[in-house]
Amino acid sequence: MLRLLKIELHKLRYNKSVRVISIVYFALITFLAFIVSIEFNIGDIKFRAADQGIFNFPYIWHLNAYIAAWLKIFLAIVIVSMVSNEYTYKTLKQNLIDGFSKKEFILSKFYTILVFAVVSTIFLFITSLILGLFFSDYKEIGIIFSGLEFIGAYFLKLVAFFSFCLFLGILVKRSAFALGFLFIWQIFEFIAYGVIRKWSDSKELTESITQFLPLHSMYDLIKEPFTRFNAVQSAATQLGENVNITTGVNWINVVTSIVYIGLFVYWSYILLKKRDL
C-alpha cells in the first residue's frame, strides 16, 4: 500500500494544477469559516453570523460538513485529472511495462482518494472545532463531541464521490469529458426525480426510490442543516408550517454509499482489465 501511494503522490507532487486546485479548496473552506466570524456594521445595526448560534456545538458539525461538501468538486477535478493524465502522457502504459499490474494501478488511485478524503476531513474537523470553541454557547465535552457522525459522513461522501470520478476518468479517459459526463448524470438524476415525483405524486415515495441513485445517495448522507436553526424553526411555527428536522445520518445512505464505493472501484478495474492499452 505505502509503495503504491508513494508512487502516486510523487506524480502529483510535480503537478502544478493539482497544487493550485488543492490550495484553492482548503482556502475556500477557511474563507467561509472566516467570513461568518466577521462583524458587519450596517448603519446602526451590527451583525455577525457567528453570534446567531450557527457555530454552536453540536450544530456546527452538521453545518460545516454540509457546506464543505459542496466544494468537493475542486478535488474531483484533481481526481479526474490524475486519471486522464495517465492516458495523455502514456504513464499508465509505462507503469504496466515496468511491472505494475492493473489491479495495483487502480489501488494506487483509490489509496490517493483515501488520502485526499482523510486530509480534507481532518482539516474540516480542526476548523470546526476551533470555530466552535470560540463561538459556541455550549462547551461541555459531551456536547462538543456529539454529532460527530456528520464528520464521518463527510469522509464517506468524499470517498464515494471521488470513486465515482475515478470510474468516469477510466471510462472516458479525458478530464473534460469525464466532468461533462458527471454534470450530465446529475441532470439525469434530477430529471428522474421529477418523473418519479409526478408519477407517484408522493414526495416520500420519490425520495425512498431516488435515494439509491449514486449522486442522490451521496447527497443524502448530509442533508440540509438549516431546519435545525432556531430562527428557521420559529419562522416556520409562526407561518403554521411543519418543519422536518434532520438530526442524524441515515444508515441506509451509509450502506448505499459504501456499496457504490465498492462498485465504482471494481468497475474501474474491470474496465481497465478489458481495455487494450
C-alpha positions, 0 to 999 in steps of 0.5 A, a space after each residue: 500500500 505505502 509503495 503504491 501511494 508513494 508512487 502516486 503522490 510523487 506524480 502529483 507532487 510535480 503537478 502544478 494544477 493539482 497544487 493550485 486546485 488543492 490550495 484553492 479548496 482548503 482556502 475556500 473552506 477557511 474563507 467561509 469559516 472566516 467570513 461568518 466570524 466577521 462583524 458587519 456594521 450596517 448603519 446602526 445595526 451590527 451583525 455577525 453570523 457567528 453570534 446567531 448560534 450557527 457555530 454552536 456545538 453540536 450544530 456546527 458539525 452538521 453545518 460545516 460538513 454540509 457546506 464543505 461538501 459542496 466544494 468537493 468538486 475542486 478535488 474531483 477535478 484533481 481526481 479526474 485529472 490524475 486519471 486522464 493524465 495517465 492516458 495523455 502522457 502514456 504513464 499508465 502504459 509505462 507503469 504496466 511495462 515496468 511491472 505494475 499490474 492493473 489491479 495495483 494501478 487502480 489501488 494506487 488511485 483509490 489509496 490517493 482518494 483515501 488520502 485526499 478524503 482523510 486530509 480534507 476531513 481532518 482539516 474540516 474537523 480542526 476548523 470546526 472545532 476551533 470555530 466552535 470553541 470560540 463561538 459556541 454557547 455550549 462547551 461541555 465535552 459531551 456536547 462538543 463531541 456529539 454529532 460527530 457522525 456528520 464528520 464521518 459522513 463527510 469522509 464517506 461522501 468524499 470517498 464515494 464521490 471521488 470513486 465515482 470520478 475515478 470510474 468516469 476518468 477510466 471510462 472516458 479517459 479525458 478530464 473534460 469529458 469525464 466532468 461533462 459526463 458527471 454534470 450530465 448524470 446529475 441532470 439525469 438524476 434530477 430529471 428522474 426525480 421529477 418523473 418519479 415525483 409526478 408519477 407517484 405524486 408522493 414526495 416520500 415515495 420519490 425520495 425512498 426510490 431516488 435515494 439509491 441513485 449514486 449522486 442522490 445517495 451521496 447527497 443524502 448522507 448530509 442533508 440540509 442543516 438549516 431546519 435545525 436553526 432556531 430562527 428557521 424553526 420559529 419562522 416556520 411555527 409562526 407561518 403554521 408550517 411543519 418543519 422536518 428536522 434532520 438530526 442524524 445520518 441515515 444508515 441506509 445512505 451509509 450502506 448505499 454509499 459504501 456499496 457504490 464505493 465498492 462498485 465504482 472501484 471494481 468497475 474501474 478495474 474491470 474496465 481497465 482489465 478489458 481495455 487494450 492499452 
